[in-house]
Amino acid sequence: MIYTITPNPAIDRIVYLEGDLTPEKNNITKEKYVDLGGKPTHVSAILEQLGDTPNKATGFSGELNKAELVSIFEKYRMNHEFINIPDQRTRESIIVINNSGGSYMITERGLMVSDSDKSKLYSYITENIHSEDIAVVGKPAQGFSVEDFRYLIRLLKEQNAYVACDVAGEYLGVALEEEIDFIKPNKHEINDLLPGDEPIHRKFNRICEKVPNAVCSLGSEGALYKVENTFYQAVPPKVEVQSDTGAGDAFVTGYIYGVANGYDISDRVKWGILCSASKVQHYSSCQINKEDFGFIENNLKIHEVI
């Protein structure tokens, strides 16, 4: 079973403009809709679209607007079991997307979790997540310290779960120190973590010393990964981009799908590219279409990095 753990999910209110956002002007909307926010929730939503991969989404949710959050889960047919926090609201984000590309995000800080809430999550993990399970963990909510995050990672490792994290900053540092199974920092996050003028693949090699199956996200240029002593870059074909929001989460989904099916790292990365390159062709943060996969796979380029 794959468990996605989202301590701070979101309800995204996405607005597409007819033009570009301009101050002191009445900016006309072209389209708007409500979507799911929170990296691990995106993983569960896309896993449902891939099919044949049992998974459950968990984490924290605010009582006051839980009905709306659940309605979005149901839209994606997600299996979900979130811990309810009374008298709070799941955070909302407003995402404004220009007609020419580029976007603006305005988001609330979200849930404030108590020691009691954290204990409920820890109990859920010990009761449900075990050996051969996979856990995908996202950035913590307010009230969840870096050391609480470290405890969560260690608890999952004690349960003998495969642990994957899609986090940045000090949380990425903890994930490295705890030598979890999978991380996917982008080159900016790696540079923040390891300042200096070294080429990105050398910095990435230092990360691989602690997490051998790590992947470095390169955005539209694909992904960097290491097999034994050789670095490879997987480059997706050019596609018509509708929205790149959630593309990294889609990559994580494909990679974790590969883990669940026993694929080697090269095929895991391939599945990550299939999902992410499909996702960018759709407006939703977590929508893919498996019919896109044939073109992507046939035009995917993989080459050694010197």
N, C-alpha and C positions, 0 to 999 in steps of 0.2 A: 504494500500500500504506500502511496505517496501522500504525505501530509504537507500542506502549505500552511505556514504559520505567519499570519499578518497581524502584528500587534496594533497597527494604526491604519486600518483601511480607510477608504474615502469614497464619497459619492462625487463623481466628476460631472460638472455642468459645462458642456463643450459648445462653444459658439463659433461658427464660421462666418466671416464677414464678406460682404460683397466687394469691398476694397481693402485697404490697410488701415489699421487703427491710427487715428489722427486726433491729437489733443484739440479740445474746444470745438469739436465737430460732432454732429449727429451721425454716428457710425451705424450703417444699416446691416442687419444680419441676413445672411443667405440661408443658413440652416443651423439648427441647434438640437441637441439631444442630451440625455443623461446616460452616463456610462460608469463603469467600475474603476475605482482607483485603489492602488496598493499593489506593489510588485508581485507578491506571492499569490494574491487573488487572481491576477492575470494568468499566472501559471495554471491554476486549477481550471479557469475558463477555457484556455487553449487545449489543455489535456482532454477535456470533454469533447472538443471538436476533433481531436486526433482519434479518440475512441480506444476501447480495449485496454485502458490503463486505469485501474481503480485508484481513486484519489479522494481526499477529503480536505476541505478548506476550514481552517480554524484560526483562532486569535481572539481579539476583543472587538466588541461592537457596542455602540451607545444605545441605550434603551429608547430614547426619545424619538429617534428616526429609524429604528431598526426595520420597520415594515418596508420602508423604501429601499433600504440596502438589500433586504431579503428578496424583494421583487426583482432586483437586478441579478442577484444570484440565480433566481429561477429562470430568468431570461436565457442564461447560459447553461441551464440544467445542471448546476453545480451541486455536488454533495457537500453540505456545509454544517458546521456545528461550532458556533462562536459563543464565547463567554460574554454574557450580558453585563454591562456596567450601568447601574441605575442612575437616573437623573443626569445623564450625559448624552451628547449627540456625537455620532460618527462625523468626522470632519467632512467638510464640503470644499471642493476646489472649483474655481472658475477658470476655464482655459479658453482664451480668445485666439483664434487662428486667422492670420492675414490671408487674403486672397493670393498674394504673391509668395506666400510661404513664411515660415517663422511664426512663433506663438508667444503668448504671454500667459503666465500662470499666477493666480492669486489663490492662496490656500490658507485654511485655518490650521492652527497647531494640532488640533485633534484631542484625543482622549487623554485624561490624566488617570493613570492606573495606580491603585493602592497596593500595599503589601498583601492584602487579602486577595486582590485580583491576580497578582503574580502567583500566589500560592495555588490558586485554582488552575492556572495554566500549567504549573509544574506538576500538579496532580494529574491533570489530563494527559500530559506527556508520559508519566510513569505508568499510567493505566492503559494507554492505547498504543504508544509507539515502541516498537521492539526491533530485535534483530531482523535484518532483511527489509525493513521499512526505510523509506527515504523521507527526509525532512528538508523543506525549502523554507528558509527563515528570512524575514524582511527586517527593515529598520524598526527599532522599538518606539513605543509611544512615550509621551511625557511621564515622568515618574519611574521610568525603567532605565536605570543607570547603566554605564558601561560595564560595571562589575556584575550587575544583574544579567546583562547580555552574556557575559562570560559564563556565568552560572548556567544560563539556559543552554549554551553550546555544550558545556561539560555534561549537563544532564542528558542531552541527546546522545552524546558519545558513550555515556555510561549505559544507555539503553541499546548500544551497538547499532544505532541507526547510521545510515549514510547521510552526512550533513552537508548541505549546500547553502550558501548565503549570497544574497545580492545586496550588498551594503557598501558604504563608502566611509571615508574618514577614520575616526578612531574605532568604529565598529569593524571596518575592514582590517585594521591593525590587530584587533582581538581575534578575528577569524584566522589570520595568518599565524599568530602566536599559538593558537590552539590547534593549528595544523588540521583544519577540517578537510573534507573530501573535495569540495569544489567551490571556487569563487570565479567571478567574471568581472574584474575591474576594467574600466576603459583606460586609455592611455593618460587622460587627465588625472584620473584617480591614482594611477600608479605614480605619476610625477608628483602629486601632492604627498603621497606616502613616502616616496624615495626621491627627494629633491637632488638636483645635480644635472650635469651635462652628458651623462652616459646615454648611449642610444637606448631606445625603448626596449629592444629585445634583450639587452643586457640587464636592465632593471627587471624585466619580466622573468629572466632566468633566476634572479634572486628570489622571486616569489615562488617559482616552480621548485626551488629547493625545499620549501616548506609544504607546498600544495602542488604535487607533480602534475595533476590533471587540471590545473588552472587554465583559463582562457582569457586573453586580453581582447576586449572588444575594440574594433577600429571603425565603428560606424558603417558608413556606406562602403568602406574599404574592406569590410569583412571581419575576420578574427585571426588572431595569432595564437598558436598552440605549439606544444613541444612533444615530440615522440622520441624517446631515448635521448640522444644528444643532438637532435636536429630540430630546428624551428621550421614551422610551416605557416603559410598564410592562406586562408581560404577566402576567396574573393567572389561575392555574388554577382550575377549579371545585373545590368542596368534594367530597372523596371520603372513603371510610372508610379511615382510616390503620391499617395493621397494624404498620409499622415505617418510620421515616424514615431509618434508617441506610443510607447509600449513595445518598440522593436527589440530592445534589449531583453525585456521580459519574455518575449516570444522565443528569443534565442535560448534563454535558460530553459524554457519549456521543452524545446526540441532536444537539447542536451540531456535533460533529466529523463525524457522519454527514451533516449538511447541507453542511459544507465539502467533504467527499469527493464529494458529488453536485452541487456547483456552485450551491447555493442562496444567495440573498441573506441578509443578517443577520436580517431579520424571520422568514424561514422557518427559519433555523438555530435561532433562539430558540424558535420554535413546536415544532420537533422536540425541543429540550431539555425543554420543558414536557411534551410527550407522554410522553417517557421517564421523567421524574422523577415526574410525577403517577401514572403506572402503577406505578412501582417501589414507592411508599409503600403501595400496596394489597397488597403481598406481604411475607412475612417475610424472605426472603433479601436480603442486601445488594446483590445484582445480578440480581434476577429481575424481568422485565417480562412483560406479555402484550399483544400487539398488538391483541387484541380490546377492550382498554380505550380505545384511541386515539379511536374514533368519538365517544364521550361527551365525552372531554376536549376534542377539537378543536371540537365543536359548542358547548361551553360556555366556551371560553377567551375571556377579555376582554382587549383591548389598548386602552390609552388614553394620551394625551399627558400628560406630567408638566410642570406649570408651574414 
